[in-house]
Amino acid sequence: MRIVITGSAGQLGQALQARLKGEDLLLLDLPEHDITNYEPMQQVILPFRPHVVVHAAAFTNVDGCELQPQVAYRVNALGTQNVALACQRCDAAMVCISTDYVFDGTKSEPYWEWDRPNPQSVYARSKLAGEYYTQALLQKFYIVRTAWLYSRSGKNYVKTVLRLADERNELHFVTDEVGSPTYAPDLATAVTELIHHPLYGIYHFTNAGVCSRYEWAKAILELAGRPDYPIFPTQGYKRAAQVPARSELHNFCGATQLGITLRPWRQALEDYFDET
């Protein structure tokens, strides 16, 4: 199978490369390949004649998007349009990686794949615009919403917590932001299985279960061998972007239709530390 991966140097992009060994891969990322440039994207993707394009490239700095809205929309909305148009021209299926932040976080139970989005930040609105372009331009598409991604590569919450613990005498993390930490290799496994089935549509893939930012940080320090490090719960951390208070995603379609499930988040985090 010929597969294009945009954002190939990112956390998910690298995990996908490991899962897709043996496939014919075209890896696209900055600085050589900029998804916001329409014609160069067509020129690099079309000759490859891919069967699938996994579109993982994005501007994912949530607060940064709030401060640079034009960049956010150019990358997450128009960049996705450019990739979708290339898929349209070569009849390739597209996997659009999206986010739990398209929801407002006010629902008292997990969000189903067809619940109405209500994004509250520039990042979330720009990612939802990418979803809209994908659905409007293509018939063969998978929209995969995920959350709180981390891996052994790149910048992520796990590494930030450990760095801050080295720099400070104590840490404070919020209890009023709840979601599902998702290990990039687990998400890559789910996406790899998904693209072998032509059941196009919207999917929610996160590691099972939820925790607060505080609970996640506490688990990180425990598994890193620092269970006695002073860490305290807090609420109301002010940031540039408004983020969902609780954004648990219900993986109904993938589990029901294809039997694709992801293990509990704590188990995945244990593997992260076992493998580092």
C-alpha positions as CSV (number, residue, x, y, z in Angstrom):
1,M,0.0,0.0,0.0
2,R,1.3,3.5,-0.9
3,I,0.8,5.8,2.1
4,V,1.6,9.5,2.5
5,I,2.1,10.8,6.1
6,T,2.0,14.5,6.6
7,G,3.6,15.7,9.8
8,S,5.8,12.7,9.6
9,A,8.4,14.1,12.1
10,G,5.7,14.6,14.8
11,Q,4.8,12.3,17.6
12,L,2.1,10.5,15.6
13,G,4.0,10.6,12.4
14,Q,7.0,8.8,13.9
15,A,4.7,6.2,15.6
16,L,3.0,5.6,12.2
17,Q,6.3,5.0,10.5
18,A,7.1,2.3,13.1
19,R,3.7,0.7,12.6
20,L,3.7,0.9,8.8
21,K,7.1,-0.7,8.1
22,G,6.9,-2.6,4.9
23,E,4.5,-0.2,3.3
24,D,5.5,2.2,0.6
25,L,5.7,5.5,2.5
26,L,6.0,9.1,1.4
27,L,7.0,11.3,4.4
28,L,6.2,15.0,4.3
29,D,7.1,17.6,6.9
30,L,8.6,21.0,7.4
31,P,10.8,22.6,6.2
32,E,10.9,20.7,2.9
33,H,7.1,20.3,2.6
34,D,4.6,23.0,3.7
35,I,1.0,21.9,3.6
36,T,-0.1,25.6,3.3
37,N,1.4,25.8,-0.2
38,Y,-1.2,24.4,-2.6
39,E,0.7,23.7,-5.8
40,P,3.8,22.2,-4.2
41,M,1.5,19.8,-2.2
42,Q,-0.2,18.7,-5.4
43,Q,3.2,18.2,-7.2
44,V,4.6,16.0,-4.4
45,I,1.5,13.9,-3.6
46,L,0.0,13.3,-7.0
47,P,3.0,11.6,-8.7
48,F,3.2,9.2,-5.8
49,R,-0.4,8.0,-6.4
50,P,-1.1,7.1,-2.8
51,H,-3.9,4.8,-1.7
52,V,-4.1,6.6,1.6
53,V,-2.9,10.0,3.0
54,V,-2.7,10.2,6.8
55,H,-2.9,13.9,7.5
56,A,-1.2,14.4,10.9
57,A,0.4,17.8,10.2
58,A,-1.1,20.6,12.3
59,F,-0.4,23.7,14.4
60,T,-1.1,22.1,17.8
61,N,0.0,24.8,20.2
62,V,-3.4,25.6,21.7
63,D,-2.4,28.8,23.3
64,G,-0.2,29.7,20.4
65,C,-3.2,29.4,18.0
66,E,-5.1,31.9,20.1
67,L,-2.2,34.4,19.7
68,Q,-1.7,33.7,16.0
69,P,-5.2,32.9,14.6
70,Q,-4.2,33.5,11.0
71,V,-1.4,31.0,11.2
72,A,-3.8,28.5,12.9
73,Y,-6.4,28.8,10.2
74,R,-3.8,28.7,7.4
75,V,-2.3,25.5,8.7
76,N,-5.2,23.6,10.3
77,A,-8.0,24.7,7.9
78,L,-6.4,25.7,4.5
79,G,-3.5,23.2,4.9
80,T,-6.1,20.5,5.3
81,Q,-8.0,21.8,2.3
82,N,-4.8,21.5,0.2
83,V,-4.2,17.9,1.3
84,A,-7.8,17.0,0.7
85,L,-7.7,18.4,-2.8
86,A,-4.7,16.3,-3.6
87,C,-6.6,13.2,-2.3
88,Q,-9.5,14.2,-4.5
89,R,-7.4,14.4,-7.6
90,C,-5.7,11.1,-7.1
91,D,-8.7,9.2,-5.6
92,A,-6.9,8.5,-2.3
93,A,-8.6,8.0,1.0
94,M,-7.7,10.5,3.7
95,V,-7.2,10.2,7.4
96,C,-7.8,13.7,9.0
97,I,-6.4,13.7,12.6
98,S,-8.6,16.0,14.7
99,T,-9.1,16.7,18.4
100,D,-11.4,16.4,21.3
101,Y,-11.3,20.2,21.6
102,V,-14.0,20.5,18.9
103,F,-16.4,19.9,21.8
104,D,-17.1,22.5,24.5
105,G,-16.7,20.1,27.5
106,T,-20.0,20.8,29.1
107,K,-21.6,17.4,28.5
108,S,-21.9,15.2,31.6
109,E,-21.0,12.0,29.7
110,P,-18.6,11.0,26.9
111,Y,-19.0,12.6,23.5
112,W,-20.2,10.3,20.7
113,E,-18.9,10.6,17.1
114,W,-22.0,12.4,15.9
115,D,-22.5,14.8,18.8
116,R,-22.6,18.4,17.7
117,P,-19.2,20.2,18.0
118,N,-19.0,23.5,19.8
119,P,-15.4,24.7,19.7
120,Q,-14.3,27.3,22.2
121,S,-10.8,28.3,21.0
122,V,-9.1,29.3,17.8
123,Y,-7.2,25.9,17.8
124,A,-10.5,24.0,18.1
125,R,-12.3,26.1,15.4
126,S,-9.4,25.8,13.0
127,K,-9.3,22.0,13.4
128,L,-13.1,21.8,13.0
129,A,-12.7,23.8,9.8
130,G,-10.2,21.1,8.6
131,E,-12.9,18.5,9.4
132,Y,-15.4,20.4,7.3
133,Y,-13.0,20.6,4.3
134,T,-12.3,16.9,4.5
135,Q,-16.1,16.0,4.5
136,A,-17.0,18.5,1.8
137,L,-14.3,17.6,-0.7
138,L,-14.0,13.8,-0.2
139,Q,-16.1,10.7,-0.2
140,K,-13.3,8.4,1.1
141,F,-12.3,9.9,4.4
142,Y,-11.7,9.0,8.1
143,I,-11.8,11.8,10.7
144,V,-10.0,10.6,13.8
145,R,-10.5,12.6,16.9
146,T,-8.0,12.0,19.7
147,A,-6.8,13.8,22.8
148,W,-3.7,14.6,25.0
149,L,-1.2,12.9,22.7
150,Y,2.2,12.0,24.0
151,S,5.1,9.8,23.0
152,R,8.8,9.3,23.6
153,S,9.6,11.9,20.9
154,G,8.8,15.6,20.6
155,K,7.4,18.0,23.2
156,N,4.5,16.7,25.3
157,Y,2.9,16.9,28.7
158,V,4.9,14.0,30.2
159,K,8.2,15.5,29.3
160,T,7.0,18.9,30.6
161,V,6.0,17.5,34.0
162,L,9.4,15.8,34.4
163,R,11.3,18.9,33.3
164,L,9.4,21.2,35.7
165,A,9.9,18.7,38.6
166,D,13.6,19.0,38.0
167,E,13.5,22.8,38.0
168,R,11.1,23.5,40.9
169,N,10.5,22.5,44.5
170,E,6.8,21.8,44.0
171,L,4.2,21.7,41.3
172,H,0.5,22.6,41.0
173,F,-1.8,21.1,38.4
174,V,-5.5,21.7,37.7
175,T,-8.2,19.3,38.6
176,D,-10.8,21.1,36.4
177,E,-9.5,19.9,33.1
178,V,-10.3,16.3,32.4
179,G,-9.5,14.2,29.4
180,S,-7.8,11.0,28.1
181,P,-4.0,10.8,27.8
182,T,-3.3,9.0,24.5
183,Y,-0.1,7.2,23.7
184,A,0.9,7.9,20.1
185,P,2.0,4.3,19.4
186,D,-1.5,3.1,20.5
187,L,-3.2,5.7,18.3
188,A,-0.9,4.7,15.4
189,T,-1.9,1.1,15.8
190,A,-5.6,2.0,15.7
191,V,-5.1,4.2,12.6
192,T,-3.1,1.4,10.9
193,E,-5.9,-1.0,11.4
194,L,-8.5,1.5,10.4
195,I,-7.1,2.3,7.0
196,H,-7.4,-1.4,5.9
197,H,-11.2,-1.1,6.1
198,P,-13.2,1.1,3.8
199,L,-15.7,2.1,6.5
200,Y,-15.3,5.8,6.1
201,G,-16.6,8.3,8.7
202,I,-15.8,9.8,12.0
203,Y,-13.9,7.9,14.8
204,H,-12.9,8.6,18.3
205,F,-9.6,7.0,19.3
206,T,-8.1,7.7,22.8
207,N,-6.7,5.5,25.4
208,A,-9.6,4.3,27.7
209,G,-10.6,6.2,30.8
210,V,-10.1,9.8,31.9
211,C,-8.1,11.8,34.4
212,S,-7.5,15.4,35.4
213,R,-4.2,17.2,34.5
214,Y,-3.3,16.8,38.2
215,E,-4.0,13.1,38.3
216,W,-2.0,12.6,35.1
217,A,1.0,14.6,36.4
218,K,0.8,12.6,39.7
219,A,0.9,9.3,37.8
220,I,3.8,10.5,35.7
221,L,5.9,11.3,38.7
222,E,5.0,8.0,40.4
223,L,6.0,6.0,37.4
224,A,9.1,8.0,37.0
225,G,10.2,6.9,40.4
226,R,9.4,10.1,42.2
227,P,6.2,9.3,44.2
228,D,7.1,11.6,47.1
229,Y,7.6,14.7,45.0
230,P,5.3,17.5,46.3
231,I,2.5,18.0,43.8
232,F,-0.7,19.8,44.6
233,P,-4.2,20.1,43.0
234,T,-5.4,23.5,41.9
235,Q,-8.2,25.0,39.8
236,G,-8.8,27.9,37.4
237,Y,-5.4,28.1,35.7
238,K,-5.6,31.1,33.4
239,R,-4.4,30.5,29.8
240,A,-4.8,32.3,26.5
241,A,-7.2,29.6,25.1
242,Q,-10.4,28.4,26.6
243,V,-10.2,24.6,26.8
244,P,-13.0,22.0,27.6
245,A,-13.4,21.2,31.2
246,R,-14.2,17.6,30.4
247,S,-13.7,16.2,26.9
248,E,-14.0,12.4,27.2
249,L,-14.6,10.8,23.8
250,H,-16.7,7.7,23.4
251,N,-15.1,5.2,20.9
252,F,-18.4,3.7,19.6
253,C,-17.9,3.4,15.9
254,G,-14.4,1.9,15.9
255,A,-15.2,-0.5,18.7
256,T,-18.6,-1.5,17.3
257,Q,-17.8,-1.7,13.6
258,L,-14.2,-2.9,13.6
259,G,-13.4,-4.0,17.1
260,I,-10.7,-1.3,17.4
261,T,-10.2,-0.4,21.1
262,L,-7.3,1.3,22.9
263,R,-6.1,0.1,26.3
264,P,-6.5,2.1,29.6
265,W,-4.4,5.3,29.7
266,R,-2.6,4.2,32.9
267,Q,-1.4,1.0,31.3
268,A,-0.1,2.8,28.3
269,L,1.7,5.3,30.5
270,E,3.4,2.4,32.3
271,D,4.6,1.1,29.0
272,Y,6.0,4.6,28.1
273,F,8.2,4.4,31.1
274,D,9.1,0.7,30.6
275,E,10.3,1.5,27.1
276,T,12.3,4.6,27.9
